[in-house]
Amino acid sequence: MTLIFTDEMNISIPLNMLKKLYKINEEMEEIVPYAAFYIPKSKNLLMWLNMNMLSPCLNLIDYPFVLENDVKMNSIIQDNILQQQAAMDEQIQLQIFQQLAFTPMFSMHMHPAFQHLLHLRITIERENIVGSALEQLRSVLKEDFKKPLKIQFDGEPGVDDGGPCKEFFLLIFKEILDPKFGMFKVFSKTERIWFNPQSFEDNSVFEMVGILCGLAIYNQVIVELPFPLALYKKLLNKPVFLSDMSQLEPTMASGLKDILDYDDYDLQDVFDYPFQFSSEFHTDIIDLKEGGKDIPVTYDNKQEFVDLYVKCMFNESIKEQYSAFAEGFHQVCGGPILQMFHPEELMSLVVGNEIYDWEEFESLVEYRGIYNKEHKTIKYFWEVFHHELTEEERKKFLEFLTGSDRIPVQGMAQLKVIFQSVFGSTDFLPFAQTCYNYFNLPMYKSKEKLRQKLMIALEYAHGFGRV
């Protein structure tokens, strides 16, 4: 079906109607998938508005739910670029002012260190990744978070052309999210994480983690953050429901739903619950209301009990830790552009998505050394990859190669992958340089040997650093 609009009044009518329906759908816990509200090829709608000079009259930021995620992603990228440029321009103006004020005109020149003003530069000690990063982030001005991030590993030569930045995020989140660090609890059944209300870390550390999460988005780096969708709902000020609890504690979520679904007045005798909160991530038992241990859950108050339980889980019990995290995150990524996103869309900005096109993946690979797409070893590889690996094994290879089994929101085309030849014994395993997406492949003489070596490499690869 083709829709034809002649002026801004015509298009605003259906958009306002959709806006009302979208709000109702949100309040009903999205019985219709949010993506059903997308206008297909919404880039064309933006072009139509611009061509007809209606953009000033109709602001699509007021109707973000109709825009496909790649359009919104492009918007935040452009916003990032503009804000980064503005931050750099401010530093340039400051440098010029200082030179005009304190340097004779005939001797004025740009100091060599001036280039450092254009980026947010952090020097990382490999033996103290978290400590060295947090110490420097604490001294960064808020406006400097808008600059492109450049990472230098202490004592290591070279400049950050993207690889060190990616490696930094992979390493620091791996360490921070480790249960032994104590900031986040891992839920055994779902392997999701949530804020540890009994962490010994200062709230300023949670703020720094929020800043790091924002910087990952700002610098377009996918990171492994196994938070539930509830985190992204909270960051966007969206309501959290009982259904969100199933991503952390499915057994408890199922039990609470059973209480709501129970339709007899003997509920108190059947379930025997007091108005208290308990969870595997919280060793204390918390009264959900004053005197909660002496208040039984009954047929008449069951909804109140479940609402308070969900509120305690996602809000009250972790209020200080989450507030610090959110403060840090919004220092980097706050603003109206962020509010355009659905929680699942925001989540995909951080952790990537799972929309795979393996044929496209193959077409994007660049070959170096003696390899090209017609080389026998390369043909062996793609035969194994497409026809002998399972979907999970292909995703495992992606993680082995890039550090994540997910892809950028914009699709496979954003992955720059390089296969290069390795000379020497074919007894060697293939290996990856994850920070650059390099796959180093020995010149195996048979498809069988290639498959055997590849599977061993995938089996024994753990986390970052395959070389």
N, C-alpha and C positions, 0 to 999 in steps of 0.2 A: 504494500500500500504506500502511495506517495502522498505526503502532506505538503500543501502549498500555502505559504503565508504571504500576505501582502503588506503587513505593517506590524509594528511591535505590539499593538493591542491584540491582534489575532493570536500571536504566539504566547502572550502572557496569560491568556485565559486557560488554555490547557495546562500550561506550566503551573499555574496556581492551583488548579484542580489536582494535578499530580502531587504537588507539595502537601496538600491536605491528606491525600491517600497515603503518602509516604510516612507522614507523622502518625497516622492511625496504625499503620503497619508496624512502626517502631514500638508503639505502646502495646501492641499485641505480640511482642517478641518475634516479629518478622515471620509471620505465617507465609508470606511471599518473599522469596529470596531478594535481597537488596539489588542484585544485578538485573532483576527483571524491570527495574525502573530506568535502566540505561537507554538512551537514544542511540541506536546503532550508528556507528561512524559519526559520533558527536563532533568530531573535528569539522565535519562539513557544516554543522549548525553554526559553529563559531565563525567559519568563513562566510557563511550567508549573512550573519549579523554584521560582520565587518564590511562586507561588500555593500550592504544596504544602509551602512552608517547608523545601525541601531544599537551598537555596543553601549554607547553612553546612556541610552534609554532603557536597556534591559541588561541588568548585571547578572550573569549566570552564576556568580558566586552565591546568589540567593537561591539557586536551584542546582546545587552541586550533585545531587543524587542522579541527575540525568546524564552526567558526564562519565564516560568510561574511564577506568583507572589509569590508562596510559595517558589520557589527556590531563588528568589531575597530576600525574607524576611529572609530566612535562611542565606543568604550571609551577610545581614546587621546585623543580630544577632551575627554571628561569628565575624564580624568586630568589633561590639560593645565589645564583650568579649575580643578580642585581645587588643583593645585600653584601655579598663578598666584594663586589666592585666598589660599592659605597664605602665599605670599611677600608679598602685599600686607598681609595681617593682621599679619605680623611687623613690617612697617614702621610700621603704625598703632600697634601696641603700643609700639614703640620711641619713636615721636613722643610718645605720651601720657606715657610714663615720663619722658622728658626734660623735658616741660613741668611735670609734677608735681614733679620734682626741683629745677628751676631757676627756675620761674615762680610768683609768688604766685597763689594760687587765684583772687583777685578779678580778676586781669588775664589769666588763661589763655585763649588762643584759638589756633586753628590758623593757622599761618603760611601765607601764600599759596603758598609754594613746596612746601607739603606734598603737593599733588596730584602733583608730580613723583615722589614716592616710590612711587606706585602703578604706574608703568610703567617699562620699560627705555627710556630716551630717548637717542637718538643724533643728533647734529647732523652732517650730511654736507656736505662741500664738493664741489660738482660738478666742480671742476677737479682734485680729488684724492680721488676717491671711495674708492679702496682704502686709501690712506694714512690718511685721516681716520677711516674706519670701524675699521681695525685698531688704531689708536692708542687709541681709546675702548674697544674690546672688551677690550683687554689689562688695563684697569683695572676691569672689571666683576667683581663678586663672583659666585661660582658660583650662589648662590641667586637672584640678580637675573635670570639667564637665564630663570627661570620666569615672569617678569612679561610682560604683553603688550608687544610692541615698538612704539614710536612713533618715527617718523622725521621730522626737521625738516631741510629743505635750507637751508643757510646763506644768509641774506639774502632768503629767500622767505617771504612771509606765509602764514598759514593753519595749520590743525591737521591732524594725520594721522588721517583718517577711513578709512584703508585704502589709498587710492590711492598716497600717498608711500611707504608700506611696500612695496607691490608693485613700484613703480618702482625703489626701492632695490635689491631683490633682482635684478630684471631687469638693472640696470646693472652691479652689482658682479660678478655671476657672468659676465656677458659679458666684462668686462675681465680678471678673474682667469683665465678659461679660454682667453684669447687665447694662441696659441702663443708670441707675442713676450714674454709674461710669464714663460715658461719653467718654470712649475710642473708642467704636464701636457703629455704628448705626444699628438698626434692621430695615430691610425693611418689611413693613407691609404685603405685598402680598405674600412674599415667606418665611418670618421669617428667612432669611439669614442675616448675619452680614457683615459689611465692615468697614474699618478704618474711623474714624471720623476726617476729615481734620480740624475741628474746636475744637478739644479736648483741654482742658486746661492742660492735663498731659504732662510732659516733655518727650522728645523723648527717654530718658533713660528708662522710664517705658515701652514703646513699645519694646525696646530692651530686657528688662527682660521677657516680655510676649513671645517673640520669643525664648528665652532661655528655658522657661518653656515648650513650645511646643516641642522643641528638646529633652528636658529631658524626656518628656512623651514617645516619640518614643524610646529613648535610654533605658528606663527602662520598655518598653513593657506594658504601661498602656494606655488603650483606654480612650479618653476624648471626651466630647461633645463640639465640635467646629463647629458651623454651618456656616463656611466660604464657599463661592462658590468655584468651581473647579479652578477659575481664580487665586486664591492665590497659589495653588500648581503648576500651570503653571508658574507663576512668579518666584517661588522659584527654578524652574528647568530651568529658562531662555527660556521658550517656549512662542510662540506668543499667545496673547489673541484676541478673535474675537468678533464680534457683537453677535454671538450666546451665548457667555458667559454672556452677560448682562441680558439675560432672567432669570438667576438664582437670580438676584437682582431686576431688574425693568422690568418685562415682558411686561408691557404696553408700556413703552418707547422703548424697544427692538423691539416690533412689529411695532411701529410707524416708527422707523428708517428703518426697512426692507421694509415697505410700500413705503418709499421714494425711496429706491434703486430699487424697482420693478416697480415704476411708469415710464411709457415709453413715455410720451408726453412732449412736450416743454412748456406746461402751468403749469409745476410743481410748479414754483414760486408762481403763483396765487392760486393754490389749497392748498398748504401746508403753505405758508407764514412763513417760518422759517428763522431767521437770523443765522449767524455763532456764536452761543452762546451755552453755556452748562448750564443746570439747572437740579437739581435732588432733590429728597426728603431728601437726606442725606447732602445736601449742600445748605445753605440758600442764598449764594451769586450767582449771575449770572456771568459766566466767559466767556470772549471773547475767542473763539477758535483760533483766529488769530488777528493780530492788526486791530483795527477798526471793529471787528466782528459784532457789533450790527448794523452796516450800510451795511453789506454784505449779500445779500439774498442768500438762497440756490436755485440753479437752476438745470436744467437738466444736464448742463455741469460740475458742481462742486459738485454734490450730493455725489459721492464716497469720495471725499476729506472731505466733512463735516462729513460723518459717521465715517470715519477713525479717524478724529480728536476728535470726540465725544467719541468714545470708548477709545482712548488714554488718554483723559482727565479723564474719569471715573476710569480707572484702573491704570493709571500711574501718570499723572501730578498733579491731585488734591490731591493725598495722598502720594506724593513722600517722604516727610520727615518721616511720620509715618511708611510707609512700609519699607523704607530703614533701619530704626532703628530695626524694627521687624526682617527683613531678616538677618541683622548683628548678632543679638542674636541667631537666629535659626541656622545659619551656623557655629557659634562658637561651637555648640554641634554636629551638624549633617552634616557638610560640608565634601567634599571629593568625590573621584570618585565613590564610592559605591552608593552614593545617586543619581548620574546622571544615574544610570542604570534604574531608575524607571520611568514609565509613570506617569503623573500627577494624574490619578485616582488611580494608585497603591500607590502613596505616600499618597494620601488622606485616603486610607483605612488603612495605617499604623497608622494614627492619630485617626481616628474615627471608625475603624473597617469596616466590610462588612455586607452585608445583605443576605448571602447565608446560609439558615437555614436548618438543618437536625434535626428535633425534636425527631425522633427515636433515633438518636445517642445521643442527649442531655439526654434523659431518661437513656440510657445505661451507661452514664458517672457519674450519680449521686451516691454519697457515702452516706450511711445512718448511723446515730448514735442514741444513746439511745436505745429504744426498737424497733425502726423501722428497717425494712428490706424490700426488694422488694415484699415480700409476705404478708406484714402486710395489714390488711383490709383498714386502712386509706390511706396508700400509693396507694393501688389499686384504691380507690375512686378518689384520686387526679389525677392519670394518665388517668383514664376514662374521667374525666372532662376536663383535659388539652388537650387531643388529639381529643375528639369527641364533646365537647360542647363549647369550646372557639373558637373564630374566630382567624384568623392569626394575626390581630392587637392586640387582647387580649393576645395572646401568647407572642408577642413582648413586650407588656406592662408588662407582668410578668417578662420577662427577664430584663427589665429596673428596675423593682421593686427589683429584686434579686441582680443584678450586678452593677446598676447605669447607664447602657447603654442598648439600645435596639439593639445594634450591637454586633458582635462577632469578635474575633481576626482573622487576616488574615489567620493564620494557621488552622482555623476551630474550631468547637465546642470542639475538644479534648483539646484545651488549657484552657477551662473553668474548674476550679475545684469547683464543687458545692456540698454542703453538706446539706442534709435534716436531721433535728433532732427533736425529740419528745419534746412536751411541756406538762408537767403535770399540773393539775388544771382544772378549769372550761372550758367547751367547748363553753362558751359564748365569750371567748377571740378571737380576730382576729389573723390570722397568721401574722408574721412579719419577716423582713429580716435584717440581719447584712451585709449591702452592701459591706463594705470594705473586708469581708472575703467570700462573696457569700454563707452565711449561710441562710437557710430557716427554720424558726421555726414554726412547724405545730402542733397545738393542735390535740388531738385524737378524731376527730369528729366521731359520731356514724352512720351518714348517708351521702350518696353522695350529697343529696340535701342541707344539712346544710353546708357541706364543700364548695360547689359551692357558696352558698350565702355569707359566710364569706370571701371567697377568692375574690369575686367580690367587696365587700365593701372595703377590704384592697387595692385592685388595684385602686379603684376609688378615695380613699382619700390619697394615697401616693403621695407626691410631693418632687421631688429632692432627695438629699442624706439624710440619717438618718431616718430609719424606726423604730428605737427602742427608 
